[in-house]
Amino acid sequence: MTDDTAVEREITVPVEPERAWELVTEPQHLEHWFAEQVELEPTPGAPVRVVADDGGERHGVVEEVDAPRRLRFVWYAPPDGPPSSVEIEVVPDAGGSRIFVTERELITIDAVGPVVASPSSGSDLLALAA
Amino acid sequence: MLSLMGGSGATATELARELPITRQAVAKHLSQLASAGLVAPTRQGRETRYRITPEPLEDAVAWIVQAGGEWDDRLARLSAYVGDDRVA
């Protein structure tokens, strides 16, 4: 059921993968397309702070970085917006670079997690809930 | 199990009649599904009746629409931005 709450998008950009990586990880570029204000550093553990055009904020933390290919962070809208993870992947493409984006809501995983983590009943429960 | 519950819900005894597992096992699974917010329990005499909760699924759909729309907007802006000479 985790895959039910995921958004996937992709886009081809006419620039080299190294350039595409800069577009998706450097605030000076992110602030042209991602959000009005972006605080992000492609380092695991680095804080993420994003202010959208409408003033809405998201706070989070960088979880995983595999430069210059993959970045993953988690974020949420304070004070109690549902947390989600965002994964951005850059892949070389004939037209330049292909950027894949996956945003996955985490609250469902949290809610089911303790149950699924129980080895005696986890697989049964998933089968029954299907 | 959820597919057997129907609109009016079901008790562990009713479900155990339809499933190849014991009433106790059904009751345990129902309580786990309730913990996960997928079903909602209501007392009915000596038994508990469980109904499927629509909210988590509706919330999930609303979230996908919202988050998907945000990414459509962001990627449209990215596309416009890389079309800009200063970037390419």
Backbone of each chain as ProteinMPNN parsed JSONL, in Angstrom:
{"seq_chain_A": "MTDDTAVEREITVPVEPERAWELVTEPQHLEHWFAEQVELEPTPGAPVRVVADDGGERHGVVEEVDAPRRLRFVWYAPPDGPPSSVEIEVVPDAGGSRIFVTERELITIDAVGPVVASPSSGSDLLALAA", "coords_chain_A": {"N_chain_A": [[0.803, -1.205, 0.0], [2.164, 1.113, 0.266], [3.025, 1.993, -2.183], [0.761, 3.031, -3.222], [0.57, 5.577, -2.373], [2.326, 7.331, -3.754], [3.927, 9.728, -5.798], [4.974, 10.051, -9.055], [7.155, 11.512, -11.357], [8.704, 12.58, -14.426], [11.229, 14.185, -16.391], [12.824, 15.47, -19.27], [15.799, 17.2, -19.674], [17.709, 19.533, -21.584], [20.536, 19.391, -20.908], [23.842, 18.536, -19.729], [24.333, 15.703, -17.51], [25.803, 16.447, -15.17], [25.286, 19.131, -15.014], [22.555, 19.053, -14.759], [22.368, 17.914, -12.263], [23.284, 20.01, -10.689], [21.15, 21.727, -11.074], [19.142, 20.506, -9.608], [20.055, 20.437, -7.037], [21.262, 22.768, -6.102], [20.613, 25.679, -4.325], [20.606, 28.236, -5.621], [19.751, 27.619, -8.161], [17.509, 26.042, -7.636], [15.773, 27.878, -6.544], [14.733, 29.071, -8.724], [12.887, 27.371, -9.768], [11.96, 25.332, -8.055], [11.0, 26.295, -5.55], [10.148, 29.376, -3.855], [11.99, 30.135, -1.808], [14.828, 28.291, -0.979], [16.534, 26.153, 1.101], [19.064, 24.037, 1.072], [21.409, 21.443, 1.074], [23.427, 19.199, -0.625], [24.108, 16.988, 1.268], [24.141, 14.263, 3.436], [22.012, 14.455, 6.244], [21.885, 17.17, 6.282], [19.968, 20.14, 6.872], [16.72, 20.828, 5.48], [14.923, 23.468, 4.146], [12.14, 24.975, 2.929], [10.397, 27.519, 1.317], [7.367, 28.155, -0.082], [5.783, 29.769, -2.936], [3.369, 30.728, -2.012], [3.93, 31.23, 0.581], [3.826, 29.069, 2.252], [5.537, 26.76, 4.323], [8.049, 24.165, 4.29], [9.779, 21.805, 6.15], [12.708, 19.814, 6.581], [15.043, 17.079, 6.14], [18.088, 16.078, 4.627], [18.48, 12.858, 3.454], [19.829, 10.926, 1.889], [22.545, 10.841, -0.34], [23.839, 10.454, -3.529], [25.956, 11.588, -5.305], [26.81, 12.399, -8.681], [24.012, 11.747, -8.958], [21.781, 10.906, -7.391], [19.429, 12.041, -5.026], [17.925, 12.166, -1.877], [15.436, 13.32, 0.267], [13.586, 13.931, 3.304], [10.556, 15.558, 4.201], [8.219, 17.868, 5.738], [5.186, 19.728, 6.274], [5.202, 22.13, 8.662], [2.838, 22.662, 11.391], [2.128, 19.972, 11.56], [1.909, 18.598, 9.164], [1.594, 15.853, 6.808], [4.417, 13.748, 6.718], [6.711, 13.283, 4.003], [8.771, 11.563, 1.601], [11.194, 12.635, -0.715], [12.585, 11.761, -3.716], [15.091, 12.359, -6.0], [16.36, 11.704, -9.117], [19.022, 11.677, -11.416], [19.609, 10.877, -14.706], [21.679, 10.014, -17.466], [20.714, 10.921, -20.788], [19.579, 10.632, -24.182], [18.694, 13.087, -25.061], [19.996, 14.769, -23.37], [19.673, 15.014, -20.173], [17.78, 12.936, -18.009], [15.401, 13.504, -15.581], [14.176, 12.033, -12.764], [11.506, 12.024, -10.515], [10.319, 11.099, -7.375], [7.838, 11.268, -5.041], [6.877, 10.256, -1.904], [4.378, 9.501, 0.362], [4.76, 9.315, 3.852], [3.295, 8.775, 6.094], [1.495, 6.697, 6.025], [3.113, 4.492, 5.997], [4.217, 4.731, 8.505], [1.969, 4.289, 10.095], [1.251, 1.654, 9.529], [3.573, 0.395, 9.905], [4.427, -0.627, 12.6], [2.828, -2.873, 12.823], [3.373, -4.358, 10.519], [5.986, -4.855, 11.031], [5.985, -6.899, 12.801], [6.988, -10.156, 12.722], [5.443, -12.453, 12.758], [2.923, -11.887, 11.84], [3.013, -10.061, 9.809], [3.136, -10.549, 6.906], [0.772, -11.905, 6.521], [-1.041, -9.952, 7.284], [-0.685, -7.997, 5.341], [-1.564, -9.397, 3.126], [-4.204, -9.786, 3.804], [-5.111, -7.221, 3.948], [-4.994, -6.461, 1.383]], "CA_chain_A": [[0.0, 0.0, 0.0], [3.011, 2.291, 0.24], [3.115, 2.479, -3.55], [-0.463, 3.734, -3.554], [0.695, 6.983, -2.026], [3.543, 7.877, -4.336], [3.784, 10.527, -7.012], [6.171, 9.894, -9.882], [7.214, 12.391, -12.527], [10.013, 12.621, -15.056], [11.352, 15.271, -17.358], [14.121, 15.511, -19.942], [16.319, 18.563, -19.792], [18.783, 19.516, -22.589], [21.839, 19.745, -20.337], [24.619, 17.377, -19.272], [23.917, 15.25, -16.169], [26.445, 17.217, -14.103], [24.552, 20.401, -14.949], [21.22, 18.726, -14.238], [22.552, 17.696, -10.825], [23.329, 21.339, -10.071], [19.794, 22.303, -11.123], [18.252, 19.895, -8.611], [20.645, 20.425, -5.69], [21.813, 24.064, -5.678], [19.55, 26.662, -4.052], [20.552, 29.332, -6.607], [18.928, 27.128, -9.27], [16.231, 25.566, -7.096], [14.88, 29.016, -6.288], [14.112, 29.47, -9.988], [11.827, 26.461, -10.22], [11.437, 24.433, -7.019], [10.222, 27.11, -4.619], [10.609, 30.757, -3.713], [13.227, 30.084, -1.026], [15.25, 26.906, -0.768], [17.761, 25.917, 1.858], [19.336, 22.613, 0.876], [22.794, 21.133, 0.739], [23.434, 17.757, -0.92], [24.902, 16.269, 2.254], [23.241, 13.564, 4.361], [21.862, 15.096, 7.542], [21.73, 18.618, 6.143], [18.572, 20.563, 6.991], [16.014, 21.315, 4.299], [13.885, 24.431, 4.469], [11.592, 25.453, 1.665], [9.251, 28.419, 1.416], [6.688, 28.185, -1.368], [5.329, 31.078, -3.412], [2.238, 31.176, -1.195], [4.385, 31.427, 1.952], [3.809, 27.803, 2.979], [6.886, 26.246, 4.57], [8.312, 22.748, 4.518], [11.059, 21.56, 6.801], [13.092, 18.412, 6.453], [16.453, 16.738, 6.272], [18.617, 15.255, 3.538], [18.695, 11.5, 3.952], [20.754, 10.116, 1.104], [23.099, 11.534, -1.501], [24.756, 9.694, -4.371], [26.26, 12.609, -6.32], [25.82, 13.39, -9.113], [22.906, 10.999, -9.539], [20.569, 10.666, -6.627], [19.25, 12.812, -3.786], [16.66, 11.874, -1.215], [15.21, 14.011, 1.533], [12.227, 13.852, 3.846], [10.097, 16.873, 4.627], [6.824, 17.963, 6.141], [4.742, 21.108, 6.47], [4.933, 22.344, 10.088], [3.395, 21.861, 12.485], [1.769, 18.549, 11.589], [1.635, 18.071, 7.824], [2.077, 14.485, 6.662], [5.773, 13.696, 6.182], [6.898, 12.514, 2.779], [10.148, 11.524, 1.129], [11.349, 13.059, -2.101], [13.792, 11.224, -4.321], [15.346, 12.945, -7.308], [17.425, 10.941, -9.754], [19.454, 12.215, -12.705], [20.117, 9.806, -15.552], [22.041, 10.497, -18.807], [19.673, 10.646, -21.763], [19.97, 11.075, -25.524], [18.383, 14.513, -25.184], [20.693, 15.507, -22.314], [19.527, 14.298, -18.907], [16.41, 12.655, -17.602], [15.262, 13.691, -14.137], [13.042, 11.292, -12.207], [11.108, 12.492, -9.191], [9.325, 10.279, -6.679], [7.494, 11.723, -3.691], [6.118, 9.176, -1.269], [3.856, 9.866, 1.679], [5.336, 8.394, 4.838], [2.448, 8.559, 7.26], [0.877, 5.383, 5.89], [4.125, 3.522, 6.407], [4.331, 4.829, 9.962], [0.797, 3.711, 10.73], [1.218, 0.213, 9.339], [4.889, -0.122, 10.241], [4.546, -1.478, 13.786], [2.138, -4.133, 12.582], [4.103, -5.097, 9.501], [7.278, -5.231, 11.59], [5.823, -8.132, 13.552], [7.243, -11.193, 11.727], [4.456, -13.525, 12.762], [1.665, -11.535, 11.205], [3.168, -9.019, 8.796], [2.764, -10.915, 5.543], [-0.659, -12.216, 6.552], [-1.807, -8.722, 7.361], [-0.646, -7.341, 4.04], [-2.414, -10.18, 2.233], [-5.597, -9.568, 4.188], [-5.487, -5.837, 3.682], [-4.934, -6.237, -0.072]], "C_chain_A": [[0.845, 1.268, 0.0], [3.076, 2.869, -1.171], [1.853, 3.217, -3.979], [-0.337, 5.215, -3.271], [2.037, 7.516, -2.492], [3.2, 8.642, -5.604], [5.075, 10.382, -7.796], [6.076, 10.8, -11.102], [8.588, 12.259, -13.158], [10.021, 13.702, -16.122], [12.737, 15.166, -17.995], [14.553, 16.962, -20.069], [17.555, 18.523, -20.708], [20.122, 19.977, -22.039], [22.534, 18.464, -19.882], [24.183, 16.99, -17.857], [24.541, 16.04, -15.028], [25.723, 18.551, -13.894], [23.158, 20.165, -14.357], [21.294, 18.524, -12.72], [22.595, 19.029, -10.081], [21.925, 21.96, -10.01], [18.916, 21.772, -10.003], [18.832, 19.917, -7.191], [21.137, 21.79, -5.21], [20.691, 25.096, -5.525], [19.451, 27.768, -5.1], [19.748, 28.917, -7.839], [17.541, 26.717, -8.784], [15.242, 26.714, -6.896], [14.284, 29.595, -7.574], [12.945, 28.561, -10.361], [11.188, 25.658, -9.083], [10.531, 25.176, -6.053], [10.872, 28.476, -4.498], [11.949, 30.83, -2.961], [13.571, 28.625, -0.748], [16.566, 26.873, -0.011], [18.012, 24.415, 1.778], [20.802, 22.442, 0.501], [22.847, 19.637, 0.504], [24.402, 16.979, -0.033], [23.946, 15.556, 3.205], [23.211, 14.247, 5.725], [21.659, 16.6, 7.462], [20.251, 18.998, 6.223], [18.018, 21.047, 5.651], [14.966, 22.309, 4.771], [13.43, 25.077, 3.175], [10.412, 26.368, 1.953], [8.638, 28.538, 0.027], [6.236, 29.596, -1.712], [4.22, 31.633, -2.526], [2.627, 31.348, 0.274], [4.417, 30.15, 2.778], [5.227, 27.239, 3.126], [6.925, 24.733, 4.663], [9.695, 22.645, 5.151], [11.413, 20.086, 6.656], [14.58, 18.218, 6.615], [16.865, 15.861, 5.088], [18.961, 13.883, 4.091], [19.806, 10.767, 3.209], [21.237, 10.921, -0.092], [24.057, 10.6, -2.223], [25.084, 10.604, -5.555], [27.051, 11.978, -7.467], [24.569, 12.737, -9.704], [21.623, 11.035, -8.712], [20.571, 11.444, -5.313], [17.92, 12.41, -3.18], [16.572, 12.666, 0.073], [13.8, 13.745, 2.008], [11.857, 15.257, 4.292], [8.652, 16.807, 5.056], [6.494, 19.435, 6.302], [4.426, 21.29, 7.949], [3.549, 22.948, 10.292], [3.125, 20.363, 12.343], [1.363, 18.017, 10.216], [2.188, 16.668, 7.689], [3.491, 14.463, 6.078], [5.819, 12.887, 4.884], [8.374, 12.515, 2.422], [10.159, 11.911, -0.338], [12.671, 12.496, -2.614], [13.925, 11.804, -5.718], [16.546, 12.224, -7.908], [17.725, 11.54, -11.123], [20.11, 11.091, -13.498], [20.483, 10.384, -16.917], [20.991, 10.059, -19.826], [20.133, 11.198, -23.113], [19.766, 12.58, -25.68], [19.118, 15.369, -24.161], [20.656, 14.718, -21.018], [18.049, 14.051, -18.639], [16.365, 12.767, -16.075], [14.002, 12.967, -13.689], [12.761, 11.803, -10.798], [10.092, 11.516, -8.604], [9.079, 10.893, -5.312], [6.541, 10.703, -3.094], [5.669, 9.613, 0.112], [4.316, 8.828, 2.694], [4.371, 8.031, 5.947], [1.79, 7.185, 7.233], [1.847, 4.305, 6.353], [4.246, 3.524, 7.926], [3.18, 4.102, 10.646], [0.806, 2.191, 10.649], [2.512, -0.428, 9.834], [4.952, -1.05, 11.44], [3.886, -2.84, 13.598], [2.926, -4.994, 11.609], [5.431, -5.616, 10.062], [7.191, -6.525, 12.4], [5.931, -9.329, 12.601], [6.145, -12.256, 11.659], [3.227, -13.184, 11.935], [1.803, -10.582, 10.029], [2.664, -9.424, 7.42], [1.278, -11.261, 5.466], [-1.481, -10.941, 6.483], [-1.843, -8.026, 6.009], [-1.562, -8.068, 3.061], [-3.884, -9.895, 2.531], [-6.051, -8.157, 3.844], [-5.579, -5.571, 2.184], [-6.338, -6.257, -0.694]], "O_chain_A": [[0.332, 2.363, -0.232], [3.169, 4.084, -1.344], [1.86, 3.942, -4.974], [-1.054, 6.025, -3.858], [2.794, 8.088, -1.707], [2.314, 8.261, -6.37], [6.16, 10.574, -7.246], [5.053, 10.846, -11.785], [9.541, 11.865, -12.487], [8.987, 14.081, -16.674], [13.707, 14.811, -17.325], [13.792, 17.827, -20.504], [18.357, 17.593, -20.622], [20.772, 20.846, -22.62], [21.888, 17.436, -19.677], [23.72, 17.837, -17.093], [23.882, 16.282, -14.017], [25.57, 19.031, -12.771], [22.655, 20.965, -13.567], [20.385, 18.918, -11.989], [22.027, 19.171, -8.998], [21.562, 22.621, -9.037], [18.048, 22.484, -9.498], [18.179, 19.469, -6.249], [21.404, 21.955, -4.02], [19.929, 25.352, -6.457], [18.35, 28.2, -5.439], [19.132, 29.761, -8.491], [16.532, 27.003, -9.429], [14.034, 26.545, -7.059], [13.441, 30.491, -7.528], [12.105, 28.936, -11.179], [10.001, 25.34, -9.145], [9.418, 24.731, -5.771], [11.986, 28.703, -4.97], [12.898, 31.48, -3.4], [12.721, 27.834, -0.338], [17.562, 27.473, -0.416], [17.263, 23.62, 2.346], [21.352, 23.209, -0.29], [22.368, 18.869, 1.338], [25.375, 16.393, -0.508], [23.027, 16.184, 3.731], [24.255, 14.575, 6.289], [21.302, 17.236, 8.454], [19.389, 18.282, 5.714], [18.738, 21.594, 4.815], [14.205, 22.021, 5.695], [14.225, 25.648, 2.428], [9.531, 26.027, 2.742], [9.297, 28.966, -0.92], [6.3, 30.502, -0.881], [4.13, 32.842, -2.309], [1.765, 31.585, 1.12], [4.967, 30.136, 3.879], [6.012, 27.243, 2.177], [5.95, 24.099, 5.065], [10.643, 23.312, 4.736], [10.536, 19.223, 6.614], [15.286, 19.071, 7.153], [16.098, 15.023, 4.615], [19.665, 13.774, 5.095], [20.622, 10.075, 3.818], [20.457, 11.592, -0.768], [24.965, 10.029, -1.619], [24.566, 10.422, -6.657], [27.883, 11.103, -7.229], [24.115, 13.103, -10.788], [20.525, 11.174, -9.251], [21.57, 11.497, -4.596], [16.91, 12.324, -3.878], [17.508, 12.684, 0.872], [12.924, 13.382, 1.223], [12.71, 16.043, 4.703], [7.946, 15.835, 4.785], [7.379, 20.278, 6.446], [3.485, 20.677, 8.454], [3.103, 23.702, 9.427], [3.83, 19.558, 12.951], [0.561, 17.088, 10.122], [3.148, 16.314, 8.373], [3.741, 15.092, 5.05], [5.062, 11.934, 4.701], [9.134, 13.365, 2.885], [9.257, 11.562, -1.099], [13.73, 12.722, -2.029], [12.992, 11.747, -6.519], [17.609, 12.141, -7.293], [16.818, 11.868, -11.888], [21.041, 10.439, -13.026], [19.71, 11.156, -17.484], [20.447, 8.958, -19.735], [20.96, 12.107, -23.18], [20.551, 13.262, -26.338], [18.886, 16.576, -24.092], [21.503, 13.855, -20.785], [17.189, 14.856, -18.998], [17.197, 12.189, -15.376], [12.904, 13.249, -14.169], [13.677, 11.986, -9.996], [9.119, 11.152, -9.265], [10.006, 11.026, -4.512], [5.534, 10.338, -3.7], [6.479, 10.042, 0.933], [4.272, 7.625, 2.437], [4.608, 7.066, 6.674], [1.553, 6.58, 8.279], [1.461, 3.338, 7.01], [4.362, 2.473, 8.557], [3.372, 3.396, 11.636], [0.411, 1.516, 11.599], [2.555, -1.619, 10.141], [5.477, -2.157, 11.325], [4.341, -3.84, 14.153], [3.126, -6.188, 11.829], [5.936, -6.658, 9.643], [8.208, -7.171, 12.654], [5.057, -9.51, 11.752], [5.947, -12.883, 10.618], [2.566, -14.071, 11.394], [0.828, -10.317, 9.326], [1.847, -8.718, 6.828], [0.608, -10.954, 4.48], [-2.464, -10.844, 5.747], [-2.884, -7.528, 5.58], [-2.253, -7.436, 2.263], [-4.702, -9.78, 1.619], [-7.21, -7.925, 3.498], [-6.17, -4.577, 1.759], [-6.48, -6.086, -1.905]]}, "seq_chain_B": "MLSLMGGSGATATELARELPITRQAVAKHLSQLASAGLVAPTRQGRETRYRITPEPLEDAVAWIVQAGGEWDDRLARLSAYVGDDRVA", "coords_chain_B": {"N_chain_B": [[-9.653, -10.037, 3.591], [-10.739, -7.528, 4.064], [-12.268, -7.281, 1.785], [-14.367, -8.928, 2.29], [-15.903, -7.633, 4.083], [-17.862, -5.762, 3.391], [-20.45, -3.156, 3.14], [-21.75, -2.883, 5.591], [-20.011, -3.751, 7.434], [-18.405, -6.207, 9.616], [-18.302, -8.881, 12.048], [-15.814, -10.611, 14.016], [-16.614, -13.254, 14.289], [-18.411, -13.611, 12.171], [-16.688, -13.235, 9.99], [-14.89, -15.317, 10.38], [-16.377, -17.491, 9.684], [-16.291, -17.358, 6.964], [-13.688, -17.611, 6.304], [-10.627, -19.545, 6.167], [-9.494, -19.6, 8.736], [-9.122, -19.359, 12.35], [-11.586, -17.929, 14.653], [-10.29, -16.524, 16.638], [-7.872, -15.857, 15.397], [-8.813, -14.25, 13.342], [-9.895, -12.177, 14.88], [-7.585, -11.128, 15.974], [-6.25, -10.174, 13.701], [-8.102, -8.262, 12.892], [-7.922, -6.44, 14.971], [-5.368, -5.532, 14.55], [-5.634, -4.345, 12.022], [-7.325, -2.334, 12.803], [-5.628, -0.872, 14.47], [-3.976, 0.12, 12.536], [-5.628, 1.869, 11.373], [-7.27, 1.161, 9.317], [-9.673, -0.143, 9.623], [-12.652, 0.475, 11.551], [-13.649, -0.038, 14.868], [-16.771, -0.956, 16.421], [-18.699, -1.5, 19.329], [-20.899, -4.248, 19.636], [-23.222, -5.624, 21.328], [-21.949, -8.519, 22.718], [-19.947, -8.696, 20.965], [-17.524, -7.231, 18.669], [-18.037, -5.056, 16.059], [-16.608, -4.438, 12.936], [-15.906, -1.849, 10.673], [-14.904, -0.85, 7.4], [-12.713, 1.86, 7.129], [-13.167, 4.693, 5.266], [-11.671, 7.002, 5.171], [-8.701, 6.969, 5.279], [-8.005, 6.098, 2.682], [-9.222, 8.023, 1.075], [-7.873, 10.287, 1.961], [-5.353, 9.626, 1.041], [-5.682, 9.724, -1.713], [-6.299, 12.429, -2.016], [-3.889, 13.485, -1.179], [-2.148, 12.587, -3.177], [-3.145, 13.905, -5.42], [-2.69, 16.555, -4.677], [0.165, 16.63, -4.174], [1.058, 15.699, -6.642], [0.166, 17.704, -8.362], [1.704, 19.829, -7.448], [4.268, 18.974, -8.213], [3.95, 18.903, -10.994], [3.704, 21.629, -11.504], [6.211, 22.522, -10.555], [8.017, 21.163, -12.265], [7.263, 22.181, -14.698], [8.098, 24.783, -14.375], [10.839, 24.302, -14.123], [11.42, 23.32, -16.652], [10.943, 25.599, -18.184], [12.897, 27.189, -17.083], [15.369, 25.896, -17.766], [15.203, 26.25, -20.412], [15.981, 28.721, -20.664], [18.599, 30.887, -21.652], [20.555, 31.558, -19.835], [20.928, 29.372, -18.24], [21.386, 27.003, -19.782]], "CA_chain_B": [[-10.603, -9.864, 4.695], [-11.469, -6.277, 3.861], [-13.237, -7.44, 0.708], [-15.522, -9.663, 2.814], [-16.578, -6.872, 5.129], [-19.061, -5.109, 2.86], [-20.764, -1.829, 3.628], [-22.237, -2.872, 6.97], [-18.982, -4.267, 8.311], [-18.528, -7.608, 10.004], [-17.677, -9.241, 13.311], [-14.816, -11.669, 13.868], [-17.323, -14.525, 14.124], [-18.928, -13.66, 10.792], [-15.573, -13.391, 9.047], [-14.284, -16.641, 10.575], [-17.206, -18.446, 8.933], [-15.969, -17.268, 5.532], [-12.246, -17.731, 6.097], [-10.051, -20.801, 6.681], [-8.715, -19.371, 9.956], [-9.981, -19.364, 13.538], [-12.16, -16.662, 15.074], [-9.255, -15.812, 17.405], [-6.914, -15.292, 14.437], [-9.51, -13.148, 12.671], [-10.006, -11.071, 15.839], [-6.258, -10.522, 16.111], [-5.998, -9.399, 12.484], [-8.991, -7.091, 12.903], [-7.4, -5.45, 15.908], [-4.195, -4.934, 13.898], [-6.138, -3.444, 10.981], [-7.872, -1.167, 13.51], [-4.47, -0.069, 14.891], [-3.437, 0.782, 11.344], [-6.611, 2.85, 10.926], [-7.954, 0.7, 8.104], [-11.051, -0.467, 10.01], [-13.071, 1.144, 12.789], [-14.451, -0.946, 15.682], [-17.886, -0.492, 17.265], [-19.213, -2.609, 20.139], [-22.243, -4.694, 19.294], [-23.458, -6.69, 22.289], [-20.714, -9.122, 23.218], [-18.953, -8.723, 19.891], [-17.126, -5.96, 18.085], [-18.247, -4.994, 14.607], [-15.6, -3.585, 12.285], [-16.24, -1.3, 9.358], [-13.771, -0.268, 6.678], [-12.696, 3.321, 7.222], [-12.828, 5.242, 3.947], [-10.851, 8.215, 5.232], [-7.295, 6.866, 4.892], [-7.863, 6.011, 1.236], [-9.566, 9.329, 0.504], [-6.755, 11.172, 2.27], [-4.236, 9.258, 0.177], [-5.983, 10.248, -3.047], [-6.163, 13.883, -1.934], [-2.465, 13.792, -1.087], [-1.542, 12.348, -4.489], [-3.574, 14.986, -6.306], [-1.989, 17.763, -4.231], [1.611, 16.512, -4.404], [1.268, 15.57, -8.088], [-0.016, 19.026, -8.95], [2.872, 20.64, -7.096], [5.399, 18.574, -9.061], [3.678, 19.357, -12.362], [4.051, 23.052, -11.551], [7.665, 22.685, -10.401], [8.746, 20.7, -13.454], [6.977, 23.129, -15.787], [9.003, 25.923, -14.15], [12.196, 23.833, -14.421], [11.513, 23.252, -18.103], [11.071, 26.977, -18.662], [14.179, 27.708, -16.59], [16.486, 25.36, -18.544], [15.093, 26.794, -21.771], [16.579, 30.036, -20.542], [19.99, 30.873, -22.073], [21.49, 31.7, -18.702], [21.159, 28.071, -17.624], [21.961, 26.064, -20.75]], "C_chain_B": [[-11.436, -8.605, 4.498], [-12.555, -6.445, 2.803], [-14.483, -8.182, 1.175], [-16.403, -8.797, 3.714], [-17.832, -6.14, 4.649], [-19.344, -3.776, 3.522], [-21.155, -1.789, 5.087], [-21.196, -3.396, 7.945], [-19.217, -5.714, 8.683], [-17.9, -7.807, 11.37], [-16.672, -10.36, 13.035], [-15.497, -13.02, 13.622], [-17.83, -14.683, 12.69], [-17.812, -13.916, 9.79], [-14.961, -14.785, 9.148], [-15.076, -17.713, 9.833], [-16.786, -18.497, 7.47], [-14.495, -17.564, 5.254], [-11.709, -19.017, 6.723], [-9.15, -20.576, 7.888], [-9.678, -19.235, 11.142], [-10.518, -17.969, 13.844], [-11.114, -15.831, 15.825], [-8.257, -15.135, 16.46], [-7.531, -14.107, 13.705], [-9.556, -11.926, 13.587], [-8.673, -10.34, 15.975], [-5.95, -9.645, 14.89], [-6.847, -8.129, 12.461], [-8.44, -6.014, 13.825], [-6.152, -4.782, 15.338], [-4.622, -3.958, 12.8], [-6.704, -2.168, 11.61], [-6.729, -0.26, 13.969], [-3.903, 0.714, 13.725], [-4.421, 1.795, 10.768], [-7.396, 2.427, 9.696], [-9.392, 0.276, 8.376], [-11.357, 0.225, 11.332], [-13.978, 0.205, 13.574], [-15.638, -0.251, 16.344], [-18.406, -1.704, 18.03], [-20.624, -2.951, 19.693], [-22.536, -5.888, 20.203], [-22.14, -7.226, 22.808], [-19.609, -9.105, 22.172], [-18.583, -7.312, 19.447], [-17.338, -6.037, 16.577], [-17.239, -4.018, 14.014], [-16.105, -3.118, 10.929], [-14.981, -0.732, 8.718], [-13.847, 1.25, 6.788], [-12.291, 3.897, 5.866], [-11.797, 6.349, 4.019], [-9.399, 8.02, 4.806], [-7.104, 6.817, 3.378], [-8.181, 7.352, 0.586], [-8.455, 10.339, 0.757], [-5.596, 10.91, 1.321], [-4.451, 9.818, -1.225], [-5.799, 11.763, -3.061], [-4.692, 14.273, -1.912], [-1.8, 13.654, -2.458], [-1.896, 13.467, -5.463], [-2.796, 16.264, -5.981], [-0.502, 17.712, -4.593], [1.913, 16.425, -5.903], [1.149, 16.916, -8.781], [1.175, 19.937, -8.677], [4.07, 20.288, -7.987], [5.194, 18.973, -10.509], [4.076, 20.822, -12.509], [5.563, 23.251, -11.496], [8.401, 22.311, -11.689], [8.465, 21.582, -14.663], [7.9, 24.347, -15.645], [10.45, 25.539, -14.475], [12.415, 23.813, -15.931], [11.708, 24.647, -18.691], [12.444, 27.541, -18.292], [15.345, 27.181, -17.43], [16.407, 25.796, -20.006], [15.734, 28.169, -21.843], [18.07, 29.955, -20.877], [20.97, 30.896, -20.917], [21.834, 30.349, -18.08], [21.9, 27.127, -18.565], [23.363, 26.533, -21.136]], "O_chain_B": [[-12.646, -8.592, 4.721], [-13.624, -5.841, 2.896], [-15.535, -8.088, 0.543], [-17.517, -9.187, 4.062], [-18.761, -5.926, 5.428], [-18.574, -3.316, 4.365], [-20.927, -0.787, 5.763], [-21.455, -3.481, 9.146], [-20.107, -6.372, 8.144], [-17.069, -7.009, 11.805], [-16.678, -10.973, 11.967], [-15.008, -13.831, 12.836], [-17.696, -15.744, 12.081], [-17.964, -14.71, 8.861], [-14.56, -15.37, 8.142], [-14.516, -18.723, 9.406], [-16.903, -19.532, 6.814], [-14.102, -17.746, 4.102], [-12.271, -19.52, 7.696], [-8.151, -21.276, 8.054], [-10.878, -19.024, 10.966], [-9.989, -16.964, 13.368], [-11.05, -14.611, 15.679], [-7.847, -13.996, 16.685], [-6.873, -13.093, 13.473], [-9.3, -10.801, 13.16], [-8.624, -9.114, 16.077], [-5.456, -8.526, 15.024], [-6.379, -7.062, 12.065], [-8.483, -4.826, 13.506], [-5.898, -3.608, 15.605], [-4.045, -2.879, 12.661], [-6.591, -1.078, 11.049], [-6.828, 0.964, 13.877], [-3.411, 1.83, 13.892], [-4.109, 2.496, 9.806], [-8.105, 3.237, 9.099], [-10.236, 0.324, 7.482], [-10.461, 0.522, 12.122], [-14.962, -0.3, 13.035], [-15.532, 0.897, 16.776], [-18.541, -2.793, 17.471], [-21.435, -2.07, 19.41], [-22.156, -7.019, 19.899], [-21.303, -6.461, 23.287], [-18.466, -9.459, 22.463], [-19.242, -6.336, 19.804], [-16.877, -6.967, 15.915], [-17.045, -2.916, 14.527], [-16.657, -3.893, 10.148], [-14.105, -0.201, 9.401], [-14.9, 1.851, 6.57], [-11.197, 3.62, 5.373], [-11.112, 6.616, 3.031], [-8.89, 8.832, 4.034], [-6.166, 7.411, 2.845], [-7.494, 7.773, -0.345], [-8.129, 11.147, -0.112], [-4.937, 11.84, 0.854], [-3.519, 10.325, -1.849], [-5.219, 12.317, -3.996], [-4.287, 15.255, -2.535], [-0.992, 14.495, -2.852], [-1.052, 13.921, -6.234], [-2.31, 16.959, -6.873], [0.024, 18.624, -5.23], [2.892, 16.999, -6.38], [1.931, 17.235, -9.676], [1.603, 20.706, -9.538], [4.79, 21.169, -8.455], [6.15, 19.343, -11.191], [4.699, 21.214, -13.496], [6.131, 24.026, -12.265], [9.286, 23.035, -12.147], [9.31, 21.722, -15.547], [8.412, 24.875, -16.632], [11.199, 26.341, -15.032], [13.461, 24.235, -16.424], [12.534, 24.848, -19.581], [13.068, 28.265, -19.068], [16.236, 27.956, -17.776], [17.39, 25.73, -20.744], [15.992, 28.705, -22.921], [18.743, 29.03, -20.422], [22.064, 30.338, -20.996], [22.89, 30.19, -17.469], [22.911, 26.53, -18.195], [24.03, 25.885, -21.943]]}, "name": "protein", "num_of_chains": 2, "seq": "MTDDTAVEREITVPVEPERAWELVTEPQHLEHWFAEQVELEPTPGAPVRVVADDGGERHGVVEEVDAPRRLRFVWYAPPDGPPSSVEIEVVPDAGGSRIFVTERELITIDAVGPVVASPSSGSDLLALAAMLSLMGGSGATATELARELPITRQAVAKHLSQLASAGLVAPTRQGRETRYRITPEPLEDAVAWIVQAGGEWDDRLARLSAYVGDDRVA"}
